[in-house]
Amino acid sequence: MKHPGLFSVLFSVFVIVNLSGQENSSYLQKKTHVDYYELDQKLPGFINHKNETLLNNTETILDSSIYFLFETNYDSSSIYKDEYEYNALGLLSKWEFYKRGWQERELPWYVYFYITYEYDDNNNLIEQIYTRWIESLQEYRLNNKYVAIYNDEDLRIKYDSYKWDLDISDWFLEGEHFYEYDSLGNNIYYERWRFDYPWNEYRPTHRYYLEYDGNNNLTQSLRHVWDRENSLWKNLDILSYYYDDQQNHVLYTVSYWNKYLELWWEGKKEEMDYNNDNLKIKRSFFERDSDTVEWQIIKNFDFDYNNELRLVKLEKSKWVPDSMRLVNTYVNLYEYDENGFLKDDFVCYWIIDTVHSHWKMIYNHFYENDSTGNVLLNGRSSLDSLGFWNFDNKEYHYYSSLTTGMVRETNTKFIVSPNPSNRIFTVSSYETKIEKIDLYNLESVLIYSEILNSNIGIIDLSIQKPGLYILQLTFRNGMSQSQIIVKM
């Protein structure tokens, strides 16, 4: 798969918008009377605590399918802002990330980092350069560069990463990635090299062999790791994928190589169940006990949908060894507007009490959309111990009015909720099944990938550091779309 060009399907013009003086809407501090003991019996819609209009005149001012800027706002003063510039073909050519400190929120914006993008004649992304602001030096410095090479079928066959070396004032090759494909364009081999600073040598690190079935579904990924001491490849793990007759991804297993017994040990698995509409209703994670060789469930996700087949409840539980059972942890309750777009995501935490354990609402992620589903505003509020909603933050999304009325046939409607999040992201597609999820960091390194074949996907970024990540979705209809998600 090609390296994702950020919002490569979008077309826009670069417009700088100064929002420092914009009047901000906020939540009404309103005492709620929610019975938390019966919260688990309720569906979204039981609470209405915010202003009816979050942003005035958004429909006429921002009516466009083209997103090019968002701004993160805390305490009625913005501290983050993104701006995107596109070339004449509608390809992203520059991304600037602005910020200002918590204590200097009345000062002008400054660009904390920016990334420039270049393409070949076939619109393949061939180079991106990352430059960041060095506070101690009060100057901008080159940081990273990524260069890609494609074959005649526009498939990426090589990808190099560079680090700017201050000592030699030039780029230093830090890593190489090699790809091979079958006749259908499926990636069947991947190999990665990198410079190992502690050992001051350039060496391979991992390689993958991938296999597919007759429907081009990924069925196996065999991974090897380089043994530096013996200068040879060693088995690391096998990822296996299984599908039902409807091409739903129903089982995923991870087998590890036991170097002492010289055999593969199937140590982890995920099982997925679907309803008659091919919507995922359960996702369970298991680990095998090394002593009893029995499978033990670790955590579980349950999905509920309304009559319009939209996700309305996602309940999460985990296995507690002391009580030997699954215990509730979190539940997300989703509410949609009259056009079917997400407008509220209520996050509830399970309170264990000796008298009566119950759900307690803690967060609400809210969204304001235009008639076509463009997110105009999103944010978060939290419920304090007294039952008052407190405004936390919000993001404004701005669109170019010059592109109003452009055809959107290539777009597939989906939402990522909550975004930002400190842990779990839920991806929901309204129309077409999501075939594959890929997640990249800002250095364009793939950090997460999943074969999905479902309308609902779950991304757990618990172990990832806070920051911006690039989510790329590949849909069953062959389309691909990208979106930035923010790990808090």
N, C-alpha and C positions, 0 to 999 in steps of 0.2 A: 504493500500500500504506500502511496506517496506520502511524503511529509505534508502535514496539514498546513495549507496556506490560510492564515487566520481570516475568517469571514470571506473566503475567496469567492463565495457566491454572491457577495453583496456588492452593490454599486452605489457610489456616493461621491460627493465633493467634500473637500476639507473646509470646515467652517469652525472658526474659533468663537466660542461662546463664553462670555464672562458672566459667571453665575454668582459672584461673591455678594452681589447686592440683591439677589432674588429673595422674595419673601417666602418663607417656608411654612407649610402647613404642619401641624403637629397633632398628636393624639389628644382627645379629651380625657382628662383624668376623671373617670367615672367608676363609681363603686359597682362591682358586679355581684350578682347573687347566684352563683353557680353552685349546684350541689355536686361536690367532687366525688361523693360516694357513688353517684349514679352517672358519672361522666362517661364511663365505659359503655353505657347503654345508648348514648346519644350519637347522632351524626352531625356533621358540620351544619352550622346555621343557628346554633343555640345561643350565640352571643353576637352582639353588634355594638361595638364600643368606639368606632372611629368616625371621623367626619365623613359626610356623604361625598364631598368633593375634596380630593387630596391635592389636586393641581388644577388650577383654573384654565379653561380654554385650551386644554391639551389637544383636543380632537382637531381643532382648526389649525393650531400653530404647528403641531408635530405630526400631522397626518402623512405618514410615509412608511414604506416597508423597510427603510434603510436605517439601521442603527449605526451610529458612529461615535457616540460619546456616552459615558456614564459618570456620575459624580457621587461619591459617598459623603454623606452628611451626618454629623454628630452635633447635638445641642444647637441646632439652627445655624451651624457654621460648617461649611464643607472643608474637608482636609485631603480628599483624594479626588482625582479627575483623570479620565482617559480621553485621548483624542486620536482619531484615526484619519489617515490621508490615503486616498486611492488614486491610481493612475487613470489614464484615459480609457483603459479597458475594464475598469472597475476592480482591479486587483489591489489588494492592500500594499501600499508602498512605504508607509511609516506609521508607527505606533508610539505615541508619547504618553508617559505616565507622570502626572503632576502630583505634587503634594505640598503641604505646609504643616508645620508642627502644631501640636496641641496648644501650646502657649502662644503661638504666633498666627492664629487663625484669621487675623485681620490683615496680615501682610500679603503681598502679591504671591501668586503661584510661581513655582519653579519646577522645571522638568527634572524629576528624580532619575529617570532613565528613558532612553528611546531606542527603538529597533527599526532598522531600515531593511527593505526587502527588494530583491531583484529577481527577474524572471527571464527565461529564454524565449525564443520565438514561438514555442508551443505553450507558453504560459505556465511552464513548470517553475516552481520556486527553486532557484539555484544558489541563492546566497542571502543570508541575513546576518546583520551585524548589530551587536548589542553594545550600547555605550551608556555609562552610568556616571552620575555626579558623585565626586569624592569630596565629602564634607570637609575633611581635614585639610585638603589641598585647595579647596574652593575652585575646582576645575573639573571639566568632563574628560573622561579617559575611556579609550577603547577597552572592552572587557572580553567579549567572546565573538567568534565568527563561525558560521556553519555553511558549508559548501556541499551541494548535491550534484550528482551526475546521473543522467537518465539514458536508457537505451532507445532504440528506434520506436519501441512501443510506448514510450513515455513512462516507463516503469523505473523507479529509482534503483540503481544498482550500486551506488556508492555514496557515502555520506561522511564528511570529515568535519571534525570540531577542532577549533583553534582557540588558544588562549593568548592574550596580548602579553608579551614579555617586556617588562620595563628595562631590563638589563641590555637587551639587544635592540630594543625599539622596533620590534617586528613580531609577526604572528608566529606562535609556536604550535606545531601539530600535537594535539592532546589526545585525539582518538579517531579511529576509523571504523566504519560500519559497511559491511558488504552484504548484498542481497542477490538471490537467484530466484527464478520463477519457472513455473511449468508453462505449457502451451496455452493455458487458459488465463494466465496472468496471476495465478495464485503464488504467493511467496512460499517457497519450499525450503529455502536455506537462508540463514542469517548468521553472520560472524562479526564479533566485535573485538577491536584492539584498542589499547590505551597505553599512555605513558604512565608507568608506575613510579611516582616520585620517591617513595622510600628506598626503592632499589635502583633508581636512576636508570631504568631500562624500558624499552618499548616492547610490549608483548601482547598476545591474545588473552582474552578473559573468558568469553562464552561463545558458544555456537549452538544453533537450533536447527533441527530437521523437522519439517512440518508436513503433515499428510492430510488429504481431503477425501471426502466421499463423492459419489456421483452427482450430488447436488451442490458441490463446491462448499460444503460445510467442513470446517476444520475438525478433524477427528483426533489428531495426536500432535503433540509438540515434544520432541525429545531434546533435552538440553544437556550439554557437556560443559564442564568447567576446566580451564587450563591449569594443570599441575606445574607450577613454576620450578619446583625442585627437581622433578623428573622429566621436565620438558615433554609432556604428553597430555592428550585429552583424557578426562575421566568422566564417567557417567555422573550426572547430578540428579535429574528427575525427569519424569514423564508426565505430561498433562494430557489427559484423555477426555474427549467430549462425546456425548451420546445424545441422540435425537429420537423423537417419536415419529409416527407416520405423518404428522402435520408439520414436521421440521421444527418443532419446539425443542429447545435445549433442555433436556430433562435430567442429565447427570454429568457431573464434572468430577474427575478424580485426579489425585496427585500421588504418584509413586516415587519413592526415594530409593536411591541405590545404596545398599548396605555393603560397604567395602569389606567387611569382615566375613560375612556369609556369602558374598558374591552373588547377590540376588536382589530383585526389586521388591520393595515393601510398599504396599498401597496404604498410605498413612492418613490421607485426608480425602474428603469427598463433599460435594454439594448435590442435593436433590431438589428438583423443581417440579411442582404440580401445577396443572392448568385446568381451567374450566372449559365448558363447551364452546365458549367464544375464543378459545386459545389465549386467554388472559392468565397471567401467572397469579396463582392464589397462595402459593407457599414456596418458601425457599429455606432449606434447612442445611446447616453446616455440621459436619461430623469429623471426629478424629478417632483413629483406632488406638485402643489401649494396648500398649506393647506387652503387658503381662497376660491379659485375658484374651487378646486378639479380637475383642468385641468392639463394634462401633459404638461410640458415645457421642450423642448430640451435644453441640457446643452452644449454638444460638439458632434462632428461628425467626423468620419474617412471615407474617400473614397479611394478605392483601384482600381488601373488600372493595366492590365497585357498585355504582348506582345503576339505574336502568339505562342510562346513556353510555354505559361501559366506561365511565370515568372513575379513576381511583378516588375513593372517599375515606379510606382508613388503611393505615399501615401500622401494624402492631409488631413490636420487637420484644423478644424474650431471650433469656440466656439460661444455661444450665448451671445450677448451684449445687456443688457436690455435697454440702452439708445437709441440705434438705432432699437431695436426690430427685430434683424435679426442675422443670422449666419455670422460671420466674419472670414476670413482666418487668420490662425496663423502660421503654418509651412507646408512645403511640403518636402518630401524626394523623390529624383530621383535616381533610381538604374540602374547601368550598369553592364553587365556581360562579362566575357572573352569568348574566342572561345569554351571553354569546358562547358560553362553554369554556371560557378561559379561567385559569386559576386566579382567585382573588384573595384567598386566605389559607394559611397552613398553620394549624394550631398544634403545638408541641406539648405533650403531657408526660409527666414523669411518674412512675409507679412508687407510691409511698407505702412502705411496709410498716404496718401498725399492729400492735398486739390485740387491739380491739377490732379494727376493721381496716384492712389494707385498701387503698383506693388510688385513683388517678388524680394527679394535681397538675393543672395547667401552669406552664412556666413561660412559654414564648408564643408569639404570634408573628409569623412572617406574612406580610400583606403585599398585594400587587394591585396596580391600577393599569388597565389596558385600554387601547383604543379599539375601534370596531373590527379591525383586522387582526388583533391579537398581539400587536406590538406592545411590549411592556414599557409604559411611560414612567412608572415609579414603582419601586419596591423597597421594603424596609422591614424593621423588626421592632416589636415592643415586648416588654416583659411584665409579668404580674408579680407585684410585691406581696409581702406577708399580710398586708392589710386588705388585699383585694383590689388595689389600684393598678391600672395599666400605666406603665412608664415608657415613654418613647425612648428608643435606643439609637437607631440610625435609619437612614433611608438613602436610596440612590435614585437620581433622576436620569432617565434615558431620553436622548434627543435624536431627532431624525431630520434629514434634509427635506425640506418642502419642495426642492427642485425636482425630486424624483417621484412625486406623487403620481399614482396611476400606472407605474411600471408593472409589467407582467410579473407575477410571482409563481408561475407554474412549477418552477423547480424547487420551491420551498416546501418542506414538510413540517407541519406544525408539531412542536414539542415544547415541553417545559422542563426546567431543572429547578427543583425545590427541596429544601430552601437554598438560596444562593444570595449571600454568603452562608456558610455553615461551618461549624467547628468539627464536624465528624461525618455525618451521613448526608449524601446527596441522592435524591430520587429523580430519575429521568423518566418522563412519560411522553409517549407519542400518541397523538390523537387519531391519526389516519393509517399510517403504515408501520409495520413492525420494525423495531430496531434490530438490525442483524448483528452489529458489532459495536462495541464501545472501546475507544482508545483515549487514553489520558496522557498528556505530555506536560512536562514542566517548561519553564520559560527558556531553558537551554535546548528545547526540542527533544529531550530524552523521554522515551516511552516508559512510563512508570506504572501503568495499569492497562490491561487489555482483557476483554471478555467477549466471548461469542454468546450472543443473547437470544436472538430470534424471538423476541417478545415485545409487547408494547410498554413494559415497565422494566426499568433497570435500577439497581442499587449500587452506589459507589461509596465505599468506606475509606475515608482518608485519615483515619485516626492516627496512623503512624507517620503521616507526611507533615512536614513543617508548614506553618502558615504562609500564605502567599497566593499568587495567581497561577492558575493552571489552564491548559487548553484542552477542552473536551471536544473530541471528534466523534460524531455518530455516523455510521453507515447504515442505511435503511434497506429494506427488502426490495424497494423499487429501484435500487441502484444509486440513489442520491446520497450525497454526503454533506453534512453541515457541521459547523464548528461554533463553539461558544466558550467564553471565558467563565470559569467558576472561581470563587474566592474561598480559600480555606482560612478561617479565622483562628 
